[in-house]
Amino acid sequence: MEEAQELLEQMELEVREIKAAIRPKYRTRLDSYKAELGRLSIEFVSAKQKGVEAYLQDPYYTEPLNLKDEQKQRLLENSERVERTGQQLRAGYRVLLETEEIGASVLRDLNVQRETIEKSRDRVSGFISIQDPSPHSIFQSINLTYLGSFYRLAGRFARQAPS
């Protein structure tokens, strides 16, 4: 109620600053809002007083609501369902955290492997650039080496073969 009263006071200040031509329209609205707030305040105090009187008159008044057994049972079931759902959410959150931790670990491992591969690639490209700028030349030299070995072996067999 206090917040509503403060809001109405702020609105009244705003209405004072509005142009004189449209001020009466807003002033009328503001007065109706004030009247409605006054009526609701009186109604609230009356209802509150009736509740206090009923409580004071009944010495065995223990329940704030007059719930039937069926309503109580449904309320208990819903409370249990909410508790189970909360537990499932907590379990899901734990799984989420574990999965996130595993994912971070995998990413760290992949990063280390990527760095290892890049270092190896740099070493190989450094070796290639020392030998010859063309990567095909390595394969050609490997092929020539194997061909040379093949010819030497073939020459040995040819010399050893009986004529």
Secondary structure by P-SEA (a helix, b strand, c coil): caaaaaaaaaaaaaaaaccccaaaaaaaaaaaaaaaaaaaaaaaaaaaaaaaaaaaacccccccccccaaaaaaaaaaaaaaaaaaaaaaaaaaaaaaaaaaaaaaaaaaaaaaaaaaaaaaaaaaaaaaacccaaaaaaaaaaaaaaaaaaaaaaaaaaccc
